[in-house]
Amino acid sequence: MLVLQAIPAGKLDAYKLLRARIRGARTWSWANKAKTRLKHAQRPRGGYIEVARANGVLIARIHPKTRDDLFYLAEKFTGRLLGWFEGELLAINLQFVPDPPPVKPRRR
């Protein structure tokens, strides 16, 4: 899994900035009513990006369906962050987190 962190400049809240921009975006849409999952319009079945915040920092976990979707979603999301928030962000960090092991069903 790929985890992306967007650190805002000053006292801005990167999560609130993103939520405000998604409303008018043509290529990104919310996948659930809680507005915590983003989907790209060109690959609606290619996975999703789970977004959250921690003290104003935007945390995005990319959940792809295939390995190709991982690169596609990461590229498109990072590009949008740079395009929309060039002056408002200090840094964008990428972290490669190993996937958790699958849960085995219990035997009775």
N, C-alpha and C positions, 0 to 999 in steps of 0.2 A: 504494500500500500504506500502511496505517496501522500505526505502531509505537507501542506503549504501554509506558511505564516506570513501575513502582511502586516508590517509594523508601521503605524501611522506617525506622522510628524506632529509634534506638540500634543495637545489634549484632544485631538480628533478621535473619532471612533470609526475604525475602518469597516466594521460590520454594518453600522448604520449607513455609511456612505455607499456600500455595495447594495444594500436593500433598496435605497432610494434610486440607484441607477438601473437596477434590474426592471423596475416598473416600465421604463420606456425602451428597454432593449428588445430588438427584433430576434436576435439569435439565442438568447438565454431565456428560460422560463422556469417557474417553480414547479417542482414535481410533486409537492405535497401541500396541504393546506396550512401547515405550520410554518411554511416558507423557510425550511432548513435544508432542502435538497434542490440543487440546480441541475437542469438538463440542457444540453445543447440542441438547437433546432435541427441541425443537419444529421445528428445521430441520436434520435430519441431513445433507441434501445441499446445505446452504447455504454450505459452506466450512468452514474450521477456523481455530483460533488456535494458532500455534506458540509455545510458551513455552520460555524459557531463563533462565539467571541469569548475572549478572556482579557479583561481590563483594557478594552479598546482594540486589542489585537484580533485580526481576522484569522481564524483557523479553518482551513479547508482540507477535508480528507477526500481523496479521489478514489471512487469505487468503480473501476472499469469492468466491463463484461469480458473483454479480451485484452491481451497485451498491447495490441494496436490502439485500442481505445484509451489506454493509460496515457500514451504519448499524445494522442489527439486532444483529450480533455485537458491535460496539463499545458499543452502549447496554447490552446485557445483561451483558457482561463488566465494564464499568466499574461498573455498578450492583451487581453481586455483590462486587466488590472493596470498594466503600464499605460494603455491608451486613455483610460478614464481618470486615473489617479496619479499621474506623473508627479505633480507638485505636492500631493498630500501624503505620499508614502516615503518613509525613510529606507526601508529594506523589504525584500521578499526572500524568505528562507524556504528552501526545499529540504525535506527530510525523507529518507527512504526507511520506512518502518517495516520489519518483517510481518507478514500476515500471520494472524493467530492460527494455531493448529486446529484442524477440524475437530469438532466434538463428536466423540464416539457414543453411540447409543448404549445405554446400560442394558445388561442382560439380567433377566429376572429368574 
